[in-house]
Amino acid sequence: MSAAPAPGRPATLVRGHAALAKTQVLIEALPWLSRFHGATIVIKYGGHAMKDPALREAFAADVVFLRYAGLRVVVVHGGGPQITAHLNRLGVESVFAGGLRVTTPETMEIVRMVLVGQVNRDVVGLVNNHGPFAVGLSGEDANLFTARRRSAIVDGEEVDIGLVGDVVEVAPETVTALLDSGKVPVVATVARGIDGGVYNVNADTAAAALAAALGAAKLVILTDVEGLYADWPHSDEVISELTAGELADLLPTLASGMIPKMEACLRAVHGGVPQAHVLDGRVAHAVLLEVFTDDGIGTLITPDAAPAVAAPAQPARPATAATAVDGTAAAGTVLAGSVPGGLAVPNGVPDGPVTGPSTPTSAVGADPATGGAL
């Protein structure tokens, strides 16, 4: 009689196959771990990812994973839903224009209290459940952000939106020092104004300004849509990648709640950040899926290709010594000039003609009003 199979052997094989599948995931991440080790990534945290308990925990785990993987992580957070909820309890209506919260002096006090005293502490606590990494600060601390009052453009008309500012100067030394010490800075987006006041700064644009000032490798913006849709609402096809010039052409067609997010991507890329991403924050571990997988998710914005520069004419040489010269423009630092709405373009000059996406019209899915701005 043949011996009976050893108990538990089939289960051991199943577990082995499962482990092999996990190793494939790790191996796929290897080139990305190598590429981004030591790089700075700025993540704008907001939308549904801040409200759902499971997504909150997943986001904190992502941040700590990135830190252990050797990335220098900065979190810039909004707090639109929390601000709206607090204002509702006080019987104050939330008003938005051009995707930005209309901020009266009374509203500004609530914004400051909620962002700095509540939301910032919550995010710091979530991350620090995994270890003593996160340090909270606001844009006022050490004059991290300096802002100038801005307006909104609605139906082609300029609209006063109160104490809302655009970041015009970033002093990143405090954030850099925290990164150098292995910490994860968590930044609330209120800012000192050039007039000495305090301003509500849209978290998307603040994250973009900070990413450019830090020389970040990536800006990641979490939102409540899958990315940039090719022909919304007629199609839910997401554009996976487009250039800054292509996005600038599409900007007037976008839903108001997404305009600050896409302006932020343009500002970052024009400021020297190689990649800006808009991800669906409703997907658990969306940040890890983008950074460490081959396919990624969401929409990626990249700089326009540098134009080729013709090589100068060379002196005549013997045919046997002929040399082909292929001169290309070296990538350099781009100075961003401002235009209405906080959009930055190189030296204040709009991008030249580019080839647009394959679909003739593009728009983005409407973001909930409270998710689009503080």
VMD Tcl script that draws the C-alpha trace (Angstrom):
set ca {
  {0.00 0.00 0.00}
  {1.38 3.37 -0.99}
  {2.02 5.91 1.68}
  {-0.65 8.57 2.19}
  {0.33 12.10 1.14}
  {1.75 14.19 3.92}
  {-0.96 16.19 5.66}
  {-1.09 19.84 4.71}
  {1.01 19.54 1.54}
  {-1.59 20.96 -0.90}
  {-2.16 23.96 1.36}
  {1.57 24.58 1.44}
  {1.69 24.63 -2.37}
  {-1.20 27.10 -2.53}
  {0.53 29.38 -0.07}
  {3.71 29.11 -2.11}
  {1.96 30.19 -5.31}
  {0.42 33.16 -3.50}
  {3.83 34.16 -2.24}
  {5.27 33.93 -5.76}
  {2.57 36.31 -7.00}
  {3.57 38.77 -4.32}
  {7.21 38.57 -5.36}
  {6.21 39.54 -8.90}
  {4.59 42.69 -7.52}
  {7.76 43.51 -5.61}
  {9.97 42.88 -8.63}
  {7.80 45.17 -10.77}
  {8.37 47.91 -8.20}
  {12.16 47.47 -8.22}
  {13.03 49.90 -11.06}
  {10.72 52.51 -9.58}
  {12.23 52.06 -6.13}
  {15.64 52.61 -7.68}
  {14.53 55.61 -9.71}
  {12.80 57.50 -6.90}
  {15.01 56.59 -3.94}
  {16.03 59.90 -2.37}
  {13.62 61.90 -4.55}
  {11.09 64.37 -3.18}
  {7.37 63.82 -3.77}
  {4.69 66.34 -2.80}
  {1.21 64.90 -2.28}
  {-1.90 67.06 -2.11}
  {-4.26 65.16 0.18}
  {-7.95 65.97 -0.05}
  {-11.39 64.92 -1.21}
  {-13.02 61.60 -0.31}
  {-9.68 60.14 0.77}
  {-9.89 62.44 3.82}
  {-13.39 61.34 4.82}
  {-13.57 57.55 4.41}
  {-11.94 55.82 7.42}
  {-10.48 52.97 5.36}
  {-9.06 55.37 2.76}
  {-7.58 57.54 5.50}
  {-5.73 54.55 6.90}
  {-4.61 53.48 3.42}
  {-3.24 56.95 2.68}
  {-1.26 57.03 5.92}
  {0.18 53.59 5.14}
  {1.17 54.80 1.66}
  {3.01 57.79 3.11}
  {4.94 55.64 5.55}
  {5.74 53.07 2.85}
  {7.16 55.83 0.65}
  {9.24 57.11 3.53}
  {10.66 53.65 4.28}
  {11.32 53.20 0.54}
  {13.67 56.17 0.70}
  {11.48 58.92 -0.73}
  {11.26 62.38 0.82}
  {7.53 62.86 1.30}
  {5.66 66.13 1.85}
  {1.90 66.18 2.45}
  {-0.07 69.35 1.68}
  {-3.69 69.04 2.75}
  {-6.95 70.76 2.12}
  {-9.98 70.52 4.34}
  {-12.95 71.66 2.30}
  {-15.48 69.13 3.67}
  {-14.42 69.79 7.26}
  {-14.63 73.57 6.79}
  {-18.05 73.29 5.17}
  {-19.31 71.04 7.98}
  {-18.13 73.51 10.64}
  {-19.69 76.46 8.81}
  {-22.95 74.53 8.48}
  {-23.02 73.97 12.24}
  {-22.69 77.73 12.65}
  {-25.42 78.41 10.10}
  {-23.00 79.98 7.59}
  {-23.52 79.18 3.92}
  {-20.51 78.06 1.86}
  {-20.18 79.98 -1.41}
  {-17.81 79.06 -4.25}
  {-16.73 80.96 -7.34}
  {-14.47 79.55 -10.01}
  {-13.83 76.48 -7.85}
  {-12.59 78.58 -4.90}
  {-14.25 79.26 -1.55}
  {-15.43 82.83 -1.07}
  {-13.68 83.73 2.19}
  {-14.93 86.60 4.33}
  {-12.94 87.73 7.41}
  {-15.34 85.72 9.59}
  {-14.98 82.66 7.38}
  {-11.20 83.03 7.42}
  {-11.14 82.54 11.19}
  {-13.02 79.26 10.76}
  {-10.78 78.16 7.88}
  {-7.66 78.81 9.95}
  {-9.00 77.03 13.01}
  {-10.19 73.95 11.11}
  {-7.15 73.55 8.86}
  {-4.45 74.16 11.46}
  {-6.13 73.02 14.66}
  {-8.18 70.07 13.44}
  {-7.29 68.66 10.04}
  {-3.54 69.09 10.35}
  {-3.47 67.35 13.72}
  {-5.64 64.51 12.36}
  {-3.32 63.87 9.40}
  {-0.22 64.02 11.59}
  {-1.81 61.53 13.97}
  {-2.72 59.11 11.17}
  {0.85 58.99 9.90}
  {2.37 58.82 13.36}
  {0.33 55.73 14.18}
  {3.01 53.99 12.08}
  {5.99 55.74 13.67}
  {7.23 59.18 14.75}
  {7.56 60.68 11.28}
  {4.98 63.41 10.64}
  {5.47 67.01 11.76}
  {2.63 69.49 11.32}
  {3.04 73.09 10.21}
  {1.12 75.73 8.33}
  {2.01 78.08 5.52}
  {2.39 80.83 8.13}
  {5.18 79.02 9.98}
  {8.58 80.53 9.16}
  {6.78 82.35 6.31}
  {6.67 79.11 4.34}
  {4.07 80.64 2.00}
  {3.61 84.30 1.18}
  {0.40 85.07 -0.65}
  {-1.15 87.87 -2.67}
  {-4.90 88.39 -2.76}
  {-6.53 87.02 -5.88}
  {-9.88 87.04 -7.61}
  {-11.76 84.42 -9.59}
  {-12.91 84.47 -13.20}
  {-16.52 83.38 -13.66}
  {-18.08 83.48 -17.13}
  {-15.27 85.74 -18.24}
  {-15.85 88.24 -15.44}
  {-13.54 88.97 -12.50}
  {-15.19 88.17 -9.16}
  {-14.06 89.20 -5.67}
  {-13.69 86.09 -3.48}
  {-12.41 87.74 -0.32}
  {-9.37 86.57 1.64}
  {-8.18 84.03 -0.91}
  {-4.54 84.23 -1.94}
  {-2.14 82.95 -4.54}
  {1.27 81.81 -3.33}
  {3.82 84.28 -4.71}
  {6.81 83.24 -2.61}
  {7.94 80.02 -0.92}
  {10.60 79.79 1.80}
  {11.22 76.02 1.82}
  {14.12 75.91 4.30}
  {12.01 74.61 7.20}
  {10.48 71.87 5.07}
  {13.90 70.94 3.68}
  {15.34 70.69 7.20}
  {12.53 68.35 8.25}
  {13.06 66.18 5.17}
  {16.80 66.05 5.85}
  {16.05 64.74 9.35}
  {13.84 61.95 8.01}
  {10.51 63.55 8.87}
  {7.32 63.92 6.83}
  {6.17 67.56 6.80}
  {2.38 67.94 6.82}
  {1.38 71.41 5.66}
  {-1.90 73.27 6.25}
  {-2.63 75.81 3.54}
  {-3.08 79.16 5.20}
  {-0.52 81.81 4.33}
  {0.79 85.16 5.42}
  {-0.08 87.87 2.93}
  {2.34 90.43 1.51}
  {0.05 92.98 3.21}
  {0.50 91.28 6.60}
  {-2.92 89.60 6.60}
  {-3.75 85.90 6.58}
  {-5.12 84.21 3.47}
  {-6.89 81.02 2.55}
  {-4.74 79.38 -0.12}
  {-6.08 76.66 -2.37}
  {-4.29 73.45 -1.41}
  {-3.72 72.36 -5.01}
  {-1.91 75.55 -5.99}
  {0.02 75.62 -2.70}
  {1.22 72.06 -3.27}
  {2.35 72.98 -6.78}
  {4.28 76.01 -5.57}
  {5.98 73.98 -2.85}
  {6.83 71.15 -5.25}
  {8.54 73.61 -7.59}
  {10.43 75.30 -4.74}
  {11.69 71.94 -3.43}
  {12.72 70.66 -6.85}
  {10.37 67.71 -6.39}
  {10.38 64.77 -8.78}
  {6.60 64.44 -8.59}
  {3.47 66.32 -7.64}
  {0.50 64.06 -6.86}
  {-2.99 65.51 -6.46}
  {-5.68 63.25 -5.00}
  {-9.19 64.05 -6.16}
  {-12.62 62.46 -6.48}
  {-12.56 61.59 -10.19}
  {-10.51 59.06 -12.12}
  {-8.51 61.70 -13.95}
  {-8.99 63.91 -16.99}
  {-11.81 62.58 -19.16}
  {-11.47 62.61 -22.95}
  {-15.03 63.71 -23.76}
  {-17.05 64.18 -20.59}
  {-19.98 63.59 -20.10}
  {-20.25 61.61 -23.35}
  {-17.38 59.28 -22.41}
  {-15.69 58.15 -19.23}
  {-12.41 57.42 -21.02}
  {-9.52 58.83 -19.01}
  {-6.61 60.54 -20.74}
  {-3.59 58.76 -19.29}
  {-0.98 61.34 -20.32}
  {-0.74 64.75 -21.97}
  {1.71 67.61 -22.17}
  {1.49 70.95 -20.44}
  {0.68 72.65 -23.73}
  {-2.16 70.26 -24.45}
  {-3.58 70.80 -20.97}
  {-3.35 74.58 -21.33}
  {-5.45 74.32 -24.49}
  {-8.07 72.27 -22.63}
  {-8.21 74.41 -19.49}
  {-11.13 76.66 -20.57}
  {-13.33 73.58 -21.13}
  {-12.89 72.08 -17.66}
  {-15.45 71.99 -14.87}
  {-14.88 74.77 -12.32}
  {-14.08 72.43 -9.44}
  {-11.18 70.91 -11.37}
  {-9.68 74.10 -12.76}
  {-7.50 74.79 -9.66}
  {-6.19 71.22 -9.77}
  {-5.20 71.38 -13.42}
  {-3.77 74.89 -13.03}
  {-1.69 73.44 -10.20}
  {-0.34 70.72 -12.49}
  {0.65 73.36 -15.04}
  {2.27 75.53 -12.41}
  {4.32 72.62 -11.11}
  {5.47 71.45 -14.54}
  {6.28 74.98 -15.69}
  {8.20 75.39 -12.44}
  {10.50 72.48 -13.22}
  {8.66 69.48 -11.71}
  {9.05 66.65 -14.26}
  {5.72 64.95 -13.51}
  {2.37 66.05 -12.12}
  {-0.36 63.48 -11.52}
  {-4.08 63.66 -10.83}
  {-5.21 60.45 -9.12}
  {-8.52 59.04 -7.93}
  {-8.27 59.28 -4.16}
  {-11.27 56.96 -3.84}
  {-8.97 54.08 -4.83}
  {-7.16 52.58 -1.83}
  {-3.37 52.94 -2.09}
  {-3.68 55.11 -5.20}
  {-0.32 56.73 -4.51}
  {1.54 53.41 -4.41}
  {-0.21 52.27 -7.59}
  {1.03 55.36 -9.39}
  {4.58 55.46 -8.07}
  {5.50 51.77 -8.02}
  {3.63 50.07 -10.88}
  {4.37 50.05 -14.59}
  {0.91 51.14 -15.71}
  {0.12 53.71 -13.03}
  {-3.34 55.27 -12.74}
  {-4.98 58.64 -13.31}
  {-3.66 61.37 -15.61}
  {0.00 62.33 -15.96}
  {1.06 65.85 -17.02}
  {4.56 66.26 -18.44}
  {6.52 69.24 -19.79}
  {6.36 70.08 -23.46}
  {9.18 68.58 -25.48}
  {12.14 70.91 -25.88}
  {12.33 72.13 -29.48}
  {15.25 70.90 -31.52}
  {17.89 73.53 -32.22}
  {19.70 73.36 -35.53}
  {23.45 72.98 -35.22}
  {25.51 75.95 -36.41}
  {27.10 75.58 -39.83}
  {30.45 73.83 -39.64}
  {33.54 74.74 -41.68}
  {34.07 72.59 -44.77}
  {36.03 69.43 -44.04}
  {37.44 66.64 -46.14}
  {34.81 64.04 -46.90}
  {36.66 61.43 -44.89}
  {36.39 63.63 -41.80}
  {32.70 64.54 -42.13}
  {30.82 64.51 -38.84}
  {27.06 64.59 -38.25}
  {26.05 66.97 -35.45}
  {22.64 66.68 -33.85}
  {22.19 69.67 -31.56}
  {19.25 69.75 -29.22}
  {18.11 72.34 -26.75}
  {19.31 71.56 -23.26}
  {16.62 71.36 -20.64}
  {16.94 74.32 -18.30}
  {15.22 76.07 -15.45}
  {11.98 77.69 -16.51}
  {10.99 80.96 -14.88}
  {7.25 81.10 -14.39}
  {5.38 84.28 -15.14}
  {1.89 84.68 -13.73}
  {-1.33 85.09 -15.66}
  {-4.90 85.52 -14.32}
  {-6.15 82.65 -12.22}
  {-2.76 81.65 -10.88}
  {-1.69 79.82 -14.04}
  {2.02 80.07 -14.73}
  {3.65 79.94 -18.13}
  {7.34 80.16 -19.06}
  {8.46 83.78 -18.72}
  {4.83 84.84 -19.02}
  {4.65 83.65 -22.65}
  {1.99 81.03 -23.54}
  {3.12 77.73 -24.97}
  {3.45 77.46 -28.74}
  {1.39 75.18 -30.98}
  {1.25 71.58 -29.91}
  {-0.51 68.46 -31.07}
  {-3.61 67.92 -28.99}
  {-5.07 64.66 -27.69}
  {-6.60 62.21 -30.12}
  {-10.12 63.21 -29.15}
  {-11.29 66.60 -30.46}
  {-12.90 67.86 -27.27}
  {-12.01 67.26 -23.66}
  {-13.54 68.04 -20.30}
  {-13.26 66.71 -16.81}
  {-15.82 65.10 -14.58}
  {-17.34 67.60 -12.19}
  {-15.69 67.46 -8.80}
  {-17.95 68.03 -5.76}
  {-17.83 71.69 -4.83}
  {-16.41 71.07 -1.41}
  {-13.72 68.84 -2.85}
  {-12.61 71.39 -5.41}
  {-11.44 74.10 -3.04}
  {-11.05 74.96 0.58}
}
mol new
graphics top color blue
foreach p $ca { graphics top sphere $p radius 0.5 }
foreach p [lrange $ca 0 end-1] q [lrange $ca 1 end] { graphics top cylinder $p $q radius 0.2 }
display resetview
